Amino acid sequence: MSQVLFHLAFPVADIAQAKSFYADGLGCDIGRENASSVIMNLYGHQIVAHLSKEPLTPQRGIYPRHFGLVFTDEADWEALLQRSQQKGLQFYQSPKHRFAGSPLEHRTFFLEDPFHNLLEFKFYANSAAIFGEAEFAQVGETA
């Protein structure tokens, strides 16, 4: 199979503010843009911020909606964590280990963009847990 890229469109209230968070903060490259949307490259994946006419309100917790990346190299996860801290991005959940000592062990942190979109960034100690380890029922934390 040829390379497949992930695409995600999400709501924002201000294009300039979105570019500040995603480009200046997270390091996304900016692609095409107009007055109501901007395409960005998030680690090789296409994300698109679209102006929303609907009110953007905070979620009550990380479920059911968030998006992000699973890093396959812990150093890359660490680098984004450090960048996020240095750029003063808003942490929704501080960095932590989940399921420590189990095959599902992973490091994670959540950011909140200025429009209440939640982003999770993970690194699994056991790469088989990314899609496998089906004998375990845990998926995230209790809501």
Short mmCIF file of the C-alpha atoms (twelve columns), coordinates in Angstrom:
data_MODEL
# 
_entry.id   MODEL 
# 
loop_
_atom_site.group_PDB 
_atom_site.id 
_atom_site.type_symbol 
_atom_site.label_atom_id 
_atom_site.label_alt_id 
_atom_site.label_comp_id 
_atom_site.label_asym_id 
_atom_site.label_seq_id 
_atom_site.Cartn_x 
_atom_site.Cartn_y 
_atom_site.Cartn_z 
_atom_site.pdbx_PDB_model_num 
ATOM 1   C CA . MET A 1   0.000   0.000  0.000  1 
ATOM 2   C CA . SER A 2   1.257   3.480  -0.762 1 
ATOM 3   C CA . GLN A 3   1.649   6.007  2.029  1 
ATOM 4   C CA . VAL A 4   -1.673  7.153  3.439  1 
ATOM 5   C CA . LEU A 5   -2.044  10.435 5.288  1 
ATOM 6   C CA . PHE A 6   -4.535  11.228 8.011  1 
ATOM 7   C CA . HIS A 7   -6.841  14.253 7.535  1 
ATOM 8   C CA . LEU A 8   -8.730  16.045 10.284 1 
ATOM 9   C CA . ALA A 9   -10.872 19.187 10.079 1 
ATOM 10  C CA . PHE A 10  -11.755 20.978 13.304 1 
ATOM 11  C CA . PRO A 11  -13.477 24.181 14.402 1 
ATOM 12  C CA . VAL A 12  -11.782 27.412 15.437 1 
ATOM 13  C CA . ALA A 13  -12.981 30.945 16.136 1 
ATOM 14  C CA . ASP A 14  -9.946  32.836 14.771 1 
ATOM 15  C CA . ILE A 15  -7.548  31.819 11.983 1 
ATOM 16  C CA . ALA A 16  -4.632  33.969 13.209 1 
ATOM 17  C CA . GLN A 17  -4.949  32.527 16.714 1 
ATOM 18  C CA . ALA A 18  -5.116  28.997 15.269 1 
ATOM 19  C CA . LYS A 19  -1.923  29.619 13.288 1 
ATOM 20  C CA . SER A 20  -0.228  30.942 16.413 1 
ATOM 21  C CA . PHE A 21  -1.059  27.802 18.423 1 
ATOM 22  C CA . TYR A 22  -0.489  25.194 15.719 1 
ATOM 23  C CA . ALA A 23  2.378   26.745 13.728 1 
ATOM 24  C CA . ASP A 24  4.252   28.832 16.287 1 
ATOM 25  C CA . GLY A 25  3.370   26.559 19.207 1 
ATOM 26  C CA . LEU A 26  3.352   23.001 17.864 1 
ATOM 27  C CA . GLY A 27  5.582   23.638 14.846 1 
ATOM 28  C CA . CYS A 28  3.095   22.829 12.073 1 
ATOM 29  C CA . ASP A 29  3.898   24.045 8.586  1 
ATOM 30  C CA . ILE A 30  1.219   26.272 7.054  1 
ATOM 31  C CA . GLY A 31  -0.238  25.319 3.687  1 
ATOM 32  C CA . ARG A 32  -3.091  26.930 1.810  1 
ATOM 33  C CA . GLU A 33  -5.244  29.382 3.669  1 
ATOM 34  C CA . ASN A 34  -8.035  31.858 3.194  1 
ATOM 35  C CA . ALA A 35  -10.183 34.013 5.461  1 
ATOM 36  C CA . SER A 36  -12.115 31.032 6.813  1 
ATOM 37  C CA . SER A 37  -9.669  28.109 6.877  1 
ATOM 38  C CA . VAL A 38  -6.033  27.075 6.996  1 
ATOM 39  C CA . ILE A 39  -4.371  23.779 6.080  1 
ATOM 40  C CA . MET A 40  -1.474  22.696 8.268  1 
ATOM 41  C CA . ASN A 41  1.052   19.865 8.330  1 
ATOM 42  C CA . LEU A 42  1.091   18.114 11.714 1 
ATOM 43  C CA . TYR A 43  4.011   15.671 11.495 1 
ATOM 44  C CA . GLY A 44  3.094   14.698 7.935  1 
ATOM 45  C CA . HIS A 45  -0.675  14.664 8.431  1 
ATOM 46  C CA . GLN A 46  -3.156  17.205 7.120  1 
ATOM 47  C CA . ILE A 47  -5.156  19.129 9.680  1 
ATOM 48  C CA . VAL A 48  -7.497  21.917 8.670  1 
ATOM 49  C CA . ALA A 49  -8.806  24.654 10.942 1 
ATOM 50  C CA . HIS A 50  -12.184 25.998 9.812  1 
ATOM 51  C CA . LEU A 51  -13.915 29.044 11.236 1 
ATOM 52  C CA . SER A 52  -17.049 28.020 13.064 1 
ATOM 53  C CA . LYS A 53  -20.168 30.117 13.408 1 
ATOM 54  C CA . GLU A 54  -21.268 27.894 16.287 1 
ATOM 55  C CA . PRO A 55  -20.108 28.714 19.824 1 
ATOM 56  C CA . LEU A 56  -17.010 26.738 20.819 1 
ATOM 57  C CA . THR A 57  -17.383 25.514 24.365 1 
ATOM 58  C CA . PRO A 58  -15.068 23.527 26.636 1 
ATOM 59  C CA . GLN A 59  -15.531 19.792 26.935 1 
ATOM 60  C CA . ARG A 60  -16.114 18.132 30.280 1 
ATOM 61  C CA . GLY A 61  -13.099 15.873 30.202 1 
ATOM 62  C CA . ILE A 62  -11.023 14.208 27.510 1 
ATOM 63  C CA . TYR A 63  -13.791 11.901 26.282 1 
ATOM 64  C CA . PRO A 64  -15.307 11.419 23.882 1 
ATOM 65  C CA . ARG A 65  -13.486 13.850 21.587 1 
ATOM 66  C CA . HIS A 66  -9.793  14.579 21.208 1 
ATOM 67  C CA . PHE A 67  -7.123  14.017 18.571 1 
ATOM 68  C CA . GLY A 68  -3.360  13.811 18.477 1 
ATOM 69  C CA . LEU A 69  -0.367  11.680 17.654 1 
ATOM 70  C CA . VAL A 70  1.224   8.430  18.772 1 
ATOM 71  C CA . PHE A 71  4.997   8.783  18.596 1 
ATOM 72  C CA . THR A 72  7.114   5.732  17.818 1 
ATOM 73  C CA . ASP A 73  10.274  7.351  19.192 1 
ATOM 74  C CA . GLU A 74  10.266  8.537  22.803 1 
ATOM 75  C CA . ALA A 75  12.797  11.268 21.996 1 
ATOM 76  C CA . ASP A 76  10.318  12.818 19.536 1 
ATOM 77  C CA . TRP A 77  7.596   12.725 22.216 1 
ATOM 78  C CA . GLU A 78  9.996   14.379 24.674 1 
ATOM 79  C CA . ALA A 79  10.924  17.042 22.121 1 
ATOM 80  C CA . LEU A 80  7.275   18.008 21.570 1 
ATOM 81  C CA . LEU A 81  6.684   18.028 25.325 1 
ATOM 82  C CA . GLN A 82  9.631   20.377 25.821 1 
ATOM 83  C CA . ARG A 83  8.529   22.602 22.932 1 
ATOM 84  C CA . SER A 84  4.998   22.784 24.344 1 
ATOM 85  C CA . GLN A 85  6.354   23.794 27.740 1 
ATOM 86  C CA . GLN A 86  8.783   26.354 26.277 1 
ATOM 87  C CA . LYS A 87  6.062   27.899 24.086 1 
ATOM 88  C CA . GLY A 88  3.703   28.167 27.055 1 
ATOM 89  C CA . LEU A 89  0.975   26.053 25.476 1 
ATOM 90  C CA . GLN A 90  -2.049  25.268 27.629 1 
ATOM 91  C CA . PHE A 91  -1.825  21.804 29.182 1 
ATOM 92  C CA . TYR A 92  -5.188  20.152 29.757 1 
ATOM 93  C CA . GLN A 93  -3.464  17.211 31.471 1 
ATOM 94  C CA . SER A 94  0.163   17.247 32.536 1 
ATOM 95  C CA . PRO A 95  2.563   14.577 31.287 1 
ATOM 96  C CA . LYS A 96  2.114   11.228 33.000 1 
ATOM 97  C CA . HIS A 97  2.529   7.488  32.692 1 
ATOM 98  C CA . ARG A 98  -0.602  5.392  32.163 1 
ATOM 99  C CA . PHE A 99  -0.821  1.685  32.953 1 
ATOM 100 C CA . ALA A 100 2.733   1.610  34.330 1 
ATOM 101 C CA . GLY A 101 4.265   -1.848 34.438 1 
ATOM 102 C CA . SER A 102 1.725   -3.358 32.049 1 
ATOM 103 C CA . PRO A 103 2.016   -4.089 28.310 1 
ATOM 104 C CA . LEU A 104 -0.189  -0.991 27.790 1 
ATOM 105 C CA . GLU A 105 2.242   1.389  29.502 1 
ATOM 106 C CA . HIS A 106 2.543   4.720  27.776 1 
ATOM 107 C CA . ARG A 107 3.482   8.330  28.375 1 
ATOM 108 C CA . THR A 108 0.890   10.946 27.537 1 
ATOM 109 C CA . PHE A 109 -0.012  14.604 27.825 1 
ATOM 110 C CA . PHE A 110 -2.968  16.650 26.641 1 
ATOM 111 C CA . LEU A 111 -2.990  20.184 25.292 1 
ATOM 112 C CA . GLU A 112 -5.982  22.466 24.825 1 
ATOM 113 C CA . ASP A 113 -5.965  24.847 21.897 1 
ATOM 114 C CA . PRO A 114 -7.551  28.319 22.248 1 
ATOM 115 C CA . PHE A 115 -10.836 26.906 20.895 1 
ATOM 116 C CA . HIS A 116 -11.205 24.052 23.414 1 
ATOM 117 C CA . ASN A 117 -10.000 21.339 21.022 1 
ATOM 118 C CA . LEU A 118 -8.082  18.741 23.025 1 
ATOM 119 C CA . LEU A 119 -4.924  17.140 21.652 1 
ATOM 120 C CA . GLU A 120 -3.232  14.052 23.080 1 
ATOM 121 C CA . PHE A 121 0.361   13.041 22.426 1 
ATOM 122 C CA . LYS A 122 1.498   9.526  23.386 1 
ATOM 123 C CA . PHE A 123 4.479   7.211  23.369 1 
ATOM 124 C CA . TYR A 124 3.973   3.488  24.096 1 
ATOM 125 C CA . ALA A 125 6.764   1.558  25.831 1 
ATOM 126 C CA . ASN A 126 5.528   -1.553 23.974 1 
ATOM 127 C CA . SER A 127 4.727   -0.711 20.353 1 
ATOM 128 C CA . ALA A 128 2.445   -3.766 20.095 1 
ATOM 129 C CA . ALA A 129 -0.001  -1.893 22.363 1 
ATOM 130 C CA . ILE A 130 -0.661  0.763  19.721 1 
ATOM 131 C CA . PHE A 131 -3.096  -1.518 17.885 1 
ATOM 132 C CA . GLY A 132 -2.778  -4.823 19.704 1 
ATOM 133 C CA . GLU A 133 -2.741  -6.383 23.151 1 
ATOM 134 C CA . ALA A 134 -6.423  -7.190 22.598 1 
ATOM 135 C CA . GLU A 135 -6.561  -9.388 25.704 1 
ATOM 136 C CA . PHE A 136 -6.519  -6.174 27.770 1 
ATOM 137 C CA . ALA A 137 -9.779  -4.249 28.082 1 
ATOM 138 C CA . GLN A 138 -8.294  -0.882 29.102 1 
ATOM 139 C CA . VAL A 139 -8.717  1.921  26.600 1 
ATOM 140 C CA . GLY A 140 -7.849  5.230  28.196 1 
ATOM 141 C CA . GLU A 141 -9.094  6.144  31.622 1 
ATOM 142 C CA . THR A 142 -12.533 6.183  33.117 1 
ATOM 143 C CA . ALA A 143 -14.504 9.151  31.829 1 
# 
